Amino acid sequence: MEAYVILGFLFGFPLLIGGLFRVNTSHLFVSILAAEILERYFADEAILVLTPFISSEIVLSYVGFAMLILPVILTGIFLHGSLSRAKTLLHLVPFILSGIVFSAFAAPILPEAIQAEIASVPVGDILLDSAQFIVGVTVLLQLFALWFLTKSKKESKKKH
C-alpha cells in the first residue's frame, strides 16, 4: 500500500503543480529535465556542502530528490498562469507524460528502502527497470507534440 502512495505522489506531482499553478506543459517538462541534469551533476557536491550543517544521514539521502523537486515547484511559482484556464484540460495528457518522466527520474534516486518498496509492486518494478526507455519514449512524444501541435505565427500573405 505504501508503494502505491509513493508512486501516486511521483506520478501526480507534475500534474498537481501544472494544474494548480496552470503552468504550460512545455515549461514544466523542461524544468523536469533541467532538474534531472542539476541532480545528476551536482547532488554529490550539494551533499558535501550540506554535510557540516546536517548530521542526519536520512536527510542527506533526500538531497538529490530535493534538487529534482525544487525546480519544478519554482517553475510553478514563477510561471503561474502561463496556461489559460480553458487550455488546462487540454494539457492533461502532457501533464501525465511529465509525471511519468518525473517518476522515472525520481524513483532511482530515492533511498534504497523506498526503492525496494516501490519495486515490490508491478508498476514500480517496471518503472525502476525501464526508466531509460520510459524517458526516451516520453521525450520523443513531447518533441512530436512540440513540433506538430504548436501553431506558429506565420506572416500574412495579404498585400496592404
C-alpha positions in Angstrom: 0.0 0.0 0.0 2.8 2.4 0.9 4.4 1.8 -2.5 1.2 2.9 -4.3 1.1 6.1 -2.2 4.8 6.9 -3.2 4.1 6.1 -6.8 1.0 8.2 -6.8 2.9 11.1 -5.5 5.7 10.7 -8.0 3.3 10.4 -11.0 0.9 13.1 -9.7 3.4 15.7 -8.6 3.8 17.4 -12.0 0.1 17.1 -12.7 -0.6 18.8 -9.3 1.9 21.6 -10.0 0.8 22.1 -13.6 -2.9 22.1 -12.7 -2.6 24.1 -9.5 -0.4 26.8 -11.0 -1.6 26.5 -14.6 1.9 26.1 -16.0 2.4 25.4 -19.7 3.4 21.8 -20.0 6.4 22.7 -22.2 7.8 24.8 -19.4 7.1 22.2 -16.8 8.7 19.4 -18.8 11.8 21.5 -19.5 12.1 22.2 -15.7 11.9 18.5 -15.0 14.7 17.8 -17.5 16.8 20.7 -16.1 16.2 19.4 -12.6 17.4 16.0 -13.5 20.6 17.4 -15.0 21.2 19.5 -11.9 20.6 16.5 -9.7 22.8 14.2 -11.8 25.8 16.6 -11.9 25.6 18.5 -8.6 23.9 16.2 -6.0 27.2 14.9 -4.7 28.6 18.4 -4.3 25.5 19.6 -2.6 25.8 16.7 -0.1 29.4 17.7 0.6 28.4 21.3 1.2 25.4 20.4 3.5 27.2 17.6 5.5 28.7 20.1 8.1 25.3 21.6 8.7 23.1 18.5 8.6 24.2 15.5 10.6 21.3 13.2 9.7 22.2 10.6 7.0 18.5 10.2 6.3 18.0 13.9 5.5 21.2 13.8 3.3 19.8 10.8 1.4 17.0 13.1 0.1 19.2 15.9 -1.2 19.1 14.6 -4.8 15.3 14.3 -4.6 15.0 17.8 -3.2 17.2 19.0 -6.1 14.7 17.3 -8.5 11.6 18.6 -6.9 12.6 22.2 -6.2 13.0 23.5 -9.8 9.5 22.1 -10.6 8.0 23.9 -7.7 9.8 27.1 -8.6 8.6 26.8 -12.2 5.1 26.6 -10.9 5.5 29.7 -8.8 7.4 31.8 -11.3 5.3 30.8 -14.4 2.0 30.8 -12.6 -0.8 31.4 -15.1 1.3 30.7 -18.3 -1.6 28.4 -19.3 -5.1 29.7 -19.7 -7.9 28.1 -17.7 -9.6 27.0 -20.9 -6.5 25.1 -22.1 -5.6 23.5 -18.8 -7.8 20.4 -19.5 -6.2 20.0 -23.0 -2.8 19.7 -21.3 -3.9 16.7 -19.2 -2.1 14.1 -21.3 1.2 16.1 -21.4 1.0 16.6 -17.7 0.6 12.8 -17.3 3.6 12.2 -19.5 5.6 14.7 -17.5 4.5 12.8 -14.4 5.8 9.6 -15.9 9.2 11.2 -16.7 9.4 12.7 -13.3 8.8 9.3 -11.7 11.4 7.7 -13.9 13.9 10.3 -12.7 12.9 10.3 -9.1 12.5 6.6 -8.3 16.1 5.6 -8.8 17.5 8.4 -6.6 15.3 7.7 -3.6 16.9 5.8 -0.7 17.3 2.1 -1.1 14.4 1.2 1.3 12.0 3.3 -0.7 13.2 1.8 -4.0 12.7 -1.7 -2.5 9.2 -0.7 -1.5 8.5 0.7 -5.0 9.9 -2.5 -6.6 7.5 -4.6 -4.6 4.6 -3.7 -6.8 4.4 -4.4 -10.5 4.1 -0.8 -11.7 7.1 0.2 -9.6 9.2 -2.7 -10.8 8.5 -1.7 -14.4 9.3 1.9 -13.6 12.7 1.1 -12.0 13.7 -1.5 -14.6 12.8 0.5 -17.7 13.3 4.1 -16.6 15.6 4.9 -19.6 13.1 3.5 -22.1 10.2 5.5 -20.5 12.2 8.7 -20.6 13.2 8.2 -24.2 9.7 7.5 -25.4 8.2 10.3 -23.5 10.8 12.8 -24.6 10.0 11.8 -28.3 6.3 12.2 -27.7 6.9 15.6 -26.2 9.0 16.6 -29.1 6.4 15.4 -31.6 3.8 17.4 -29.7 6.0 20.5 -29.8 6.8 20.1 -33.5 3.3 19.3 -34.8 0.8 20.6 -32.3 2.2 24.0 -31.7 0.9 26.7 -34.0 3.4 29.1 -35.5 2.6 32.7 -36.3 3.2 32.8 -40.0 3.4 36.1 -41.8 0.2 37.2 -43.5 0.3 36.9 -47.3 -2.2 39.7 -47.8 -1.0 42.8 -49.6 -1.6 46.0 -47.9 
